[in-house]
Amino acid sequence: MCLPAIRNRFVGPAEGVGNRQEEIGMLVMPHRRLFAALCAVGLLAVALPATSSASTRSKTKPLAANGGSATLTVHCPSGQLATGGGFRTAPSGTTFAAVWQSRKWGQRAWRVSATEFSGTPSSVRAYVYCASGAPQTDNRSSGLTSAVANAACQGSQSAQAGGFLLRRGSSGFLDSFRVGGDSWRVRDVNNESIHDYAYCAGGPEPGVKKKTKSSMASGVALTVDSRKCAGQALSGGLAQPDSGSFFMTYFVTESRRVGHGQRWRTTGTFFSMGPPPAPVRLTSLAYCQPGGGSDDE
């Protein structure tokens, strides 16, 4: 059973507010004969959608010190299309590499851009998550002039994934996650203009698995891995519900799939201009193949 057709929807004014790695996404059962028999009669069609043949590819580029930027576009292998993507930069503390673009590019790729603001050179790695059953996309976009953007799907469609494009050289973002099943929200750290993308589809809505941690230690990195999807994580996102500005925020250095493709990892270094009144939360969300259960959004 193939995934339903996806459309990429982008909104205007906010509504309401390389290196190569392959990972094979498949379920392993102890009774291989039983597994083969069930597949033969089609009893596992729902548990194993077309995305069970999945892979990850990645590419790294250097970032020069004092404003050096790089853009990477990572392509899926022949016969597979992109379901999502992610990124990782050098750990914050010695460097300050800000990601200002992470979005789907065409039908088979994911594009990431970053700028290094410190006096120390670093690097950025981009990831694309691919599947043989992923559909073609209808790409549309327009400008936006708000610090918070909600790209909304139409009709009965749900948001399968999302992405963003900020001002070139922007110093970062706060949120990039699904809202209410049918929208994708992006929030910029500097209240600047945002391009917010939602990749929409009919059919079963991807489940969500999430986890939240908190910190009050300024300058210390915090890593949050989502709860485990039953199958593959098709895409992922992150949220900072307590952060409202650059003066109390996690500077995000990592947002990508981990754990044999079944979890989503978010890493951010917490910065605060003064002691926060309470621990500040960072949430990592994995959007999973349908049929594996879901946390509340």
VEXMIVO-850699 format. One line per field, with one value per residue (C-alpha): residue number from 1; z negated, x, y negated. Coordinates in steps of 0.05 Angstrom, whole numbers, m for minus. Layout:
N
resi: NUM  ...
up: Z  ...
east: X  ...
north: Y  ...
This chain:
297
resi: 1  2  3  4  5  6  7  8  9  10  11  12  13  14  15  16  17  18  19  20  21  22  23  24  25  26  27  28  29  30  31  32  33  34  35  36  37  38  39  40  41  42  43  44  45  46  47  48  49  50  51  52  53  54  55  56  57  58  59  60  61  62  63  64  65  66  67  68  69  70  71  72  73  74  75  76  77  78  79  80  81  82  83  84  85  86  87  88  89  90  91  92  93  94  95  96  97  98  99  100  101  102  103  104  105  106  107  108  109  110  111  112  113  114  115  116  117  118  119  120  121  122  123  124  125  126  127  128  129  130  131  132  133  134  135  136  137  138  139  140  141  142  143  144  145  146  147  148  149  150  151  152  153  154  155  156  157  158  159  160  161  162  163  164  165  166  167  168  169  170  171  172  173  174  175  176  177  178  179  180  181  182  183  184  185  186  187  188  189  190  191  192  193  194  195  196  197  198  199  200  201  202  203  204  205  206  207  208  209  210  211  212  213  214  215  216  217  218  219  220  221  222  223  224  225  226  227  228  229  230  231  232  233  234  235  236  237  238  239  240  241  242  243  244  245  246  247  248  249  250  251  252  253  254  255  256  257  258  259  260  261  262  263  264  265  266  267  268  269  270  271  272  273  274  275  276  277  278  279  280  281  282  283  284  285  286  287  288  289  290  291  292  293  294  295  296  297
up: 0  23  m15  9  54  18  33  6  m20  m39  m70  m67  m130  m193  m209  m281  m310  m6  m60  m50  m102  m90  m142  m123  m155  m166  m222  m247  m272  m306  m264  m194  m161  m194  m172  m100  m100  m126  m75  m20  m37  m48  m123  m137  m86  m139  m187  m132  m83  m24  m67  m99  m44  m72  m73  m99  m62  m88  m67  m105  m87  m125  m154  m155  m217  m224  m178  m134  m104  m67  m33  m24  19  5  55  46  84  148  138  72  55  m6  m66  m110  m129  m185  m204  m254  m267  m313  m387  m412  m464  m421  m357  m338  m274  m261  m213  m174  m122  m128  m77  m22  45  107  104  80  36  m28  m31  m93  m101  m160  m180  m230  m272  m318  m306  m302  m238  m242  m197  m181  m160  m123  m122  m76  m94  m34  m18  44  32  21  69  115  86  114  91  79  39  24  m21  m94  m141  m211  m267  m273  m214  m207  m140  m137  m96  m58  m67  m101  m89  m146  m153  m141  m150  m146  m135  m137  m104  m145  m125  m100  m159  m211  m281  m290  m303  m363  m337  m276  m289  m270  m300  m306  m253  m193  m201  m209  m254  m252  m300  m290  m347  m323  m302  m229  m165  m156  m99  m129  m91  m105  m65  m64  m46  m52  m81  m149  m191  m216  m290  m336  m389  m433  m495  m535  m579  m613  m638  m676  m662  m614  m564  m573  m516  m524  m480  m475  m438  m423  m444  m395  m333  m320  m248  m215  m234  m168  m193  m258  m293  m356  m403  m457  m494  m546  m500  m473  m450  m442  m516  m540  m488  m464  m407  m364  m336  m318  m291  m258  m258  m303  m335  m272  m243  m297  m340  m329  m364  m382  m414  m437  m481  m532  m536  m585  m600  m673  m718  m689  m736  m723  m682  m607  m564  m499  m462  m407  m362  m313  m261  m250  m199  m210  m253  m310  m361  m378  m436  m445  m405
east: 0  31  27  m26  m9  25  21  69  30  61  23  31  14  10  m58  m73  m10  587  583  533  497  445  397  346  278  246  213  249  206  233  190  212  168  106  127  136  69  31  63  44  m30  m29  m43  15  m4  m24  33  84  68  112  159  186  239  273  342  381  433  476  528  575  605  654  634  687  694  663  603  619  556  542  482  476  426  424  389  353  377  344  273  262  232  241  194  233  302  344  410  468  520  581  563  551  599  661  623  558  532  459  414  368  341  316  264  245  278  244  219  281  322  328  364  399  435  476  522  580  580  639  713  721  709  659  614  542  512  446  403  349  301  277  225  208  133  137  93  108  96  64  110  81  109  99  130  114  128  114  155  105  78  26  24  m43  m65  m131  m194  m183  m108  m58  12  62  124  146  205  228  269  291  329  398  446  390  413  363  292  250  198  185  129  60  m2  m69  m52  m64  m14  61  86  153  175  237  283  292  220  241  206  194  179  140  124  74  76  4  m32  m97  m104  m80  m48  23  26  69  118  149  191  206  265  282  342  363  438  459  513  499  474  411  395  323  305  231  195  203  159  134  160  201  198  178  198  206  203  218  184  206  141  176  222  199  262  337  345  319  323  355  403  387  447  413  346  349  327  364  354  350  304  251  265  276  334  336  398  401  447  407  423  392  410  391  366  302  242  232  263  256  229  253  209  229  175  177  122  114  86  11  m14  36  m2  7  19  m25  m2
north: 0  m65  m131  m180  m238  m296  m370  m421  m482  m548  m607  m681  m723  m681  m651  m663  m679  m283  m232  m176  m136  m82  m55  m2  m12  56  95  157  215  278  324  309  362  334  264  286  322  262  217  265  261  186  188  140  88  36  51  47  m10  m26  m67  m2  m6  m68  m99  m159  m199  m256  m306  m353  m420  m465  m533  m587  m629  m699  m693  m634  m603  m538  m506  m431  m393  m318  m271  m205  m144  m123  m97  m133  m201  m245  m241  m290  m314  m343  m374  m374  m428  m429  m431  m501  m530  m535  m552  m588  m557  m577  m538  m584  m535  m463  m442  m394  m409  m381  m310  m273  m319  m361  m428  m457  m524  m550  m608  m606  m669  m654  m662  m586  m547  m490  m448  m430  m363  m354  m291  m267  m211  m171  m118  m77  m90  m165  m207  m265  m335  m398  m454  m523  m582  m655  m708  m721  m780  m753  m721  m663  m624  m569  m534  m500  m439  m441  m399  m332  m332  m325  m352  m296  m340  m412  m458  m531  m584  m645  m707  m688  m689  m690  m670  m615  m592  m570  m521  m477  m427  m402  m436  m402  m350  m396  m453  m465  m521  m557  m612  m655  m675  m747  m763  m766  m742  m668  m621  m563  m499  m444  m379  m354  m289  m253  m184  m161  m216  m201  m187  m229  m206  m259  m272  m335  m354  m419  m457  m520  m514  m569  m548  m473  m429  m388  m328  m301  m237  m227  m164  m106  m98  m28  m35  m89  m162  m196  m265  m304  m371  m410  m459  m509  m525  m569  m608  m675  m710  m705  m724  m656  m601  m537  m549  m488  m449  m383  m361  m292  m219  m169  m101  m58  m111  m105  m166  m241  m276  m350  m381  m453  m494  m535  m610  m659  m732  m719  m663  m635  m633  m559  m502  m516  m460  m430  m380  m332  m302  m243  m236  m161  m114  m108  m50  m51  m92  m166  m214  m274  m335
